[in-house]
Amino acid sequence: MTDARLTTAAGTPVADNQNSQTAGPNGPILLQDHHLIEKLAHFNRERIPERIVHAVGSGMHGEFVVTHDVTQYTRAAFLSEIGKTTEVFARFSTVAGSQGAPDTARDPRGFSVKFYTEEGNYDLVGNNTPIFFIRDPLKFPDFIHTQKPDPRTKVQEPDNVWDFFGLSPELTHQFTWLFGDRGRPATLRHMDGFGSHTFQWVNGEGKGVWIKYHFKCNQGIQNLHDDELLEVTEGNPEYHLNDMRDALDRGEFPSWTLKVQIMPFEDAPTYKVNPFDLTKVWSQKDYPLHQVGVLTLNKWPDNFFVNTEQVAFNPAHFVPGIGPSPDKMLQGRLFGYGDAHRYRVGINHFQIPVNAPHSAPVNNHLRDGAAAVSTNGAGTKNYEPNSFGGPSETGEALYTGINTDGPAGSYPAEHRYANDDFSQAGDLYRLIDEDSKTRLVNALAGSISGVSRQDIVDRAVAHFAKADAEYGARVAAKVAELRALPASNDPAADPAAVLVP
């Protein structure tokens, strides 16, 4: 083990590699955080040309129809009246696998929807889980590195996965989701979707609320268990893609009912968990679901590359009446996604038809750059202000401002939440039935048993024990049982040993 200090690329010592700089403990992330910006920008450029994450995915055309009045909460035009229909493009994807990896892997699914609204494109970039592994974007490149092939062995290493897990207790909740039954959906048509982050809705009077998006699957939840994976998929790495394409071609259009949880601004400072912590959920007893509309996917793209591979979702693409929250992971993604698209697809990626607004005019002063395929502004002036009738700002903010609560600095999770990374994981464990618990324990133990060092095993198991004593004891016992068995030469003998993801 080395004692070398962590530095930036310029050799400057890094004081804090766990917490981004924010304006106070719960304020937004600051652009001055050079270490965060350098880390995310470098991470976005580590591979070409496929996506660093979410490389394996399926994209579909569809529509969203409003079914309930939500105008008291948001002035977003596409949500302004019951029956209003908006064209969409959605993409569902695994997170860690590179092109060619099986799309049935045990992994969260990206659940991204681009709404082509009359006020511009609104991108809702979420997952099929209501939570995520980490709460601070500074740790995102490190986490993904543990899921990717090891620099020396070129395969995903159990040591890397579980060493990081044991040193990052906030992963416990998401790992409980991931290794449970919903970690491997039967098809893309049989899973829920979530915005995951906390977002802001603002109505016509300027009054705002915090909200969370839930897309509830109308086909019912169906999962693929480890012991039936090979029999069902027959080893087809594009099983989910084929299932979705064939269903759409048959006219079997999957749909999801969009519901939201709504929290008044004034509740956030005193809620029992940090409402902007991506590793936590809000209790539906405290904030019940309100129906908004129905998302239906109804057409497979005519050309996979032009649409699915080139589509670029960006959570910074808001429309009037919808905005961000102080969620640190969301704040990091507001930079990270756009930067990834500028690198991967190009500076003019927004001119590609699947990314261009379909229902709103585009008037700006962005010019030139590689692959400029529009009129490039023709002969209009490319600066503002100008006296030649060019476009100018509206003066109306899309959303309300976010309060800050202290001096700039790198802050850990606020002390009043007692850094509780385990109680919701324990609640989830106790919620599932006995058969589901057994499959969860077996899947976790199948992965942990491949770790080479006992101290890494012990730290990992300790997190599950803190979530629930029985949970930890069962994982420990199963790991001990598997580590005592002779190693199998058949990689298919224990499909539960699939790592994360």
N, C-alpha and C positions, 0 to 999 in steps of 0.2 A: 504493500500500500504506500502510495506517495504522499508526501506532505506539501506538494506543490500547490500554490494558491491559484484559485480560479480567476481568470482575467478576461477582459474583452479582447477582440481581435487586435486592438492597438496595444495590448499589454497592460491596460489599466486594471487594477485589482477590482473584483466584484464584491461589493459589501454584502449584498443580499440576493441570493439566487432562488428564493422561495416566494417572494412577495413583490409584485409590481409597485411602482411609485404611484400613489393616488393622492388626491386632494382630501386629506383626512382619511380616517379608517374606512369609511363607506363612500367616499367620493369617487369620481371618475378617474380613470388612468390618465397619466400625464404624458404628453408627447416628448417631454424632456427626458424620459426614461430611456436613455440611449441603449442600455443593456438589453431591455425588452425589445426595442425596435430592431436592433442588430440581430438579436437571436431569432426573432420571427422572420425577418427578411432573409436571413441566411437559410433558415429552415425551408422557406418556400422555394428556394433555388437549388435544393439538394439533388433533385432528379429532373430529367427531361426525357420525353415531353409529357409523360402521363402525370396525372394528379399525384401529389405526394400521399395524400389520404383520399379515400373514396374513389379509388381508381376503377373498381369493379362495380358497375351500376347499370340500371335500366331506366330509360326515360320514356315518358308517355305524355301525349296531349290529353287535354280534358277541359272541364269547366267547373266553376264554382257558382252555386246558386244560393242567395240569401233566403233563409226561411223564417228568421225572427228579427224583430226590430231591436237594434243595438245603438240607435242614434243618440240615446241619452249618454252613451259612453264614448263614442268616437264619431268624428266628422268625416272619416274616410269615405270617399265617394262610392267606392265599389261595395260598401256595406250600407249604403244610404236608404235602401228600400227593399221590402220583401219582394222576392221574385227576380231581383236584379241578377243578371248572369255575366260572369267574367271569364274570359278565356285563360287557361293556365297551361303551364308545362311543368311536370313533376319528374324528379329523378330520385330513385331509391338505390342505396349503395352500401356495400360493406365499407369498413373504415381502413383496416390495415393492409389488406392484400393488394399485391401488384397485379397488373394485367395478366390474365391467365389463371389467377387463383380462384378456387371454387367460390361461387356466390352463395353457397349454403353454409359457409364457415360460421362457427360460433363467434359472433361479433355484433356490435350495435349496427343498425341500419340507418344511414343517412336518410332523412325524410324531408326533401326540399321541394318547395312549390313556388313557382314564379307566376304572379298574378299580373296579367297585362291590363292594368287599369287605365282609365281615361286621364288620371293624374300622374301617369308614369308607372314603371314597373315596381311592384312590391315583391321582394324576395323573402320568404319565410324559410329559414334554413335550420332545420331541426333534426331530430333522431326518432327512432322508435322506442326510446326510453325517455322518461320525464326528467332524468338526471344525467350527469356526466361524471367521469372519473375524477377530475380535478376542478378547482375553483379559481385558479389563477393562470392566465395564459403564459406566464413566464416558465411554467413547468410543462407546457404542452409539447415542445420539441423533445424534451427528455422522455416524457411518457411514450410518445410515438416511437422513439428510438428503441425502447424496450420491446416494442411489438414487432419491429422490423428485424431482418436478418442481422446477426451479430457481425461486427466488423471483421473478425478473424475466421469464424466457422461458416459464415454465410447462411446460417439457418437461425430460426427463432429459438432462443435459448431460455429454458425454464429459469435458469439462474437470474437472467436479466429481468424477466417478468416479475418474479416473486421477490427479488431483492428490492426493486423499486417499490413494489406494493408494501413490503414490510416497513419501509422507511417513509411511506406516504399514507397514513391512516385514512385520509379522506376518500381513498379508492374503495373502501370496504362496502359502501352502499351499492355502487355501480357493479362491483364484482359479484355481489349477491344477485343482482338482476341478470348479469351476463351469463353466469354459470347456471342460472335457473332455467326453467323450461322456455322462457321467452327469449333466451339468448340465441335460439336457432328457430326462426319462424318457419312454418311449413311451406309457405309461399309469401311473396310480397303482397298478395291480396288478402292475407289473413293476419295482419299485424296492425296495431295502433300506431299513430304518429304523434309527435309532440313538438311544440316550439322549444321546449326544454327551458330556455331562458325566461326571465321576467322581462316583459315589455311594457311600454306606456301607451295607453289610449287617451286621447284628448277630444272632448266634444266641441260643438259649435260655440259654446260659451267660454271655452278655454279651461274648463275643469277637467282634471286628469285623474286616472286610476291606473294601478298596476294590474297587469293581466298575464295569465299563462294559457297557452293554446293546447288543446287536446283534440286530436283527430281520432274519433272512435270508429273502429272498423265495423262496417255494416254486414260483412260476411261472417263475422265471428272470429275469435282468436283461435288459431290452430298452430301447433308447434311440432317440430321434428326432433324426436328424441335421439340421443346418441346411438342407441342400440338398433335403430331402424334406418340410420342415415344411408348406409351403403345400399341396402335393399331398395329403398325408395328412389334414390337418385341414380343408382347404377353407376356411380362414379362420374356422372355428367357435371363438369365444372360450371356449366351455365344452366343448371336446372331451373333456378328462379327466373332467369331471363326468358327461357323457353316457355315456362308456365304462363307468365304475364303476357307475352306476345301472342301465344295461342289463344288465351282467354279473350283478349281484345279482338283478335281476328274472328273468333266465334260469335262475337257480339255479347259476351258476358262481361259487362262493364262494372268493375269494382267501385265501391263508393265508401266515403268516410263522412260521418257527421262531425262538423267542427263545433266544439264547445269551448268556453273559456271560463277560467276562474277569475274573479274580479276582487281586487283588494283596494280599498280607499287609501290614498296617499298617507293619511294620518295614522293608519294602522301599522305601517311598515316599521317605524322606529321601536315599537314595543311588542312586535310579534314574537312568538316563542322560539322561532328559528330565524336566521338571517334570510329575509325573503329574496335576496339577490345572490344567494349562494347556490351555484349550479349543482352541488352534490346533495341538495335537499329538495323535498317536495312540500307543498302547502297541503295541509289537511283539507279534504273535501267537506268535512264536517264544519270547518271554519269558513271555507269559501267554496260553496257548491258550484257545480257546473251550470253554465247558461248556454243554451243552444244558439248558434249563429247561422249556420247554413250547411250545405252538403257539397262535398268535393267528389266529382265523378271523373274517372279516367276512361276515355272512350276511343283512343286511336293510337296505334303503334306508329312511330315515325317512319316516313318513307325512306329516309336515309339515316342510319344509325350514327355515322360519324358526324354529319352536318349538324345533327340535333343533340344527341345524347353526349357525344364526346366534346362538343364545342360549347355546350350550354355552361354558363357561368353564373352561379348564384352568389349573391353578396348580401349579407345581413345588414349592410349599411344602406341598402336601397329601401328607404322608407317613403311613405306618401303622407300628405297632410292628414293629421289625426292619429298617426302611429309613430312611435319613437323608441329610443333605447332606455335602459335603466342603468343603475350603477353596477350591475352584474359584471365583475371583472373579466370573466371569460368572454362575455358578449362584447365588452369594450375592446378586448384584444382581437376578436374576430372582425370587428368593424374595420380594422386595418388589414389583418392577415388575409382575408378572402380576396379583397380587391387587388392586393399586391400579388397574390398567387396567380390571379387571372392575367394581370398585366405581364407577368413573366411567362406563363404557360401558353396562353392563347394570343397574347399581344396587346399592345397599348390601345388598339382599336377593336377589341373584342366586343364592345357594345354595339358595333355596326353589323355584326353577324345576325342574320334574321332571327334566330332563336333567342338572341339576347336583346335585340332592339325592341323598343316599345312598339306595341301593335295598335294601341288605342290612344296614344298621346303624341303630340308633336315634340320634336327635339330642337331646341334653340340654344346654342351655347357657342363658346369661342374656342373649343378644343379643335386643333388643326394638326394635320400632317402625321408623321409617325408611320411605322411599318404597317402595311396592309390596310391603308385607308381606302375603303371600297365605296364610300358614299360620295356625294358631291364635294365633300371636304369644305363645305361652306361656300363653294363657288367663289363669287367675287365680293362677298359681304365682308365688312370690317371684322377683324378678329381681335378686337379689344373692347373693353367696357370700363367707364362710360364712353359713348360716342354720340355724335350729333347727326348720325346718318340713319336713325330709326332702328338701331340694333336692339336686341333683347336686353332687358334689365331686370334687376331683382324685384321680387314682389313685396318685400318688407314684412311678410307674414311667416312666422316660424312654423315649421312642420309640427313641432311638439313643444311642450313646455320645458323650461330649463331644469337641470338636476342640481339639487342643493349640494354644497360641499360643506365639510364639517371639521376642517383642521388644516394644519400646515402640510406641505408636500412631504412625502416620505414613503418608505417601503413598510407596509403594515401587514402583520399576520391577521388571521381571523380575529374578529373583535372579541375581547375577553368576556363580554356578557353572555356570549353563546357557549362559553366553557369549552370551546373547541370540540364540540360533541360530534364526532365522526362515526359513531357506532349505533346510536339509538334507533335511527330509521332503518338501518340495515337489520337490526334485531327485530323491529316491527314487521319488516317484510318477510323475514324467515318464519316468524310465528304465524303469519297470515296464510301461508301456503299449506296444502295438505301433506299428509305423510309421504305419499308416493313422490310428490314434487320435492320434498325435503331430501329424500333418498337420492333422487337423480342429481340434485344440486350438490350434495356432499360427494357423490361419486365423481362428478365432473371436476369439482375443485381438487379433490384428492388425486385424480388421474393426472392433472397438470402439476400439482405441487410435488408429487412423488418423483418427478424427473429432476428435481433440484439436487445439486451436488453437495451443498453444505447444510449441515443441520441447523446452524444459527439462522440461516435464511428461512428454513422451514418453520422454526420456532416463532420467529417474528410474524410470519404470515398467519399462522394458526392463532397466535395471540390476538390478532385483530378480530377474527371471527368469534373468539371466546368473549371478547369485550362486547360484541354485539349481542350475543346470547350464549350462556354457558353451555347449554346442550349443543348448540350449533358448533362451537369450537371443539368440544369433546368428540363429536362425531367426525368432524374433519380430521382431527388428530389421529383418531383410531383408524380411519380408513387409509390415511397416508402411511401410518406405520405398517398396516397390513400389506399395502402395495409395495412398499420399499423392502419388505421382507421376501417378496416373491422373486424368482429368477427373471431376468430381463427377457422379453419376447423379441424374437427376430422378425415378427410379422407386424409391420406398422399399422395394419388394419385390425389387429387383434383387440385393441382397446381404443375405440373411437372416442371414448370420453377423455382421452389424453390430449385432445386438441387444445392448444394453448389459446391465449388471448391475443388476438381474436382468431 
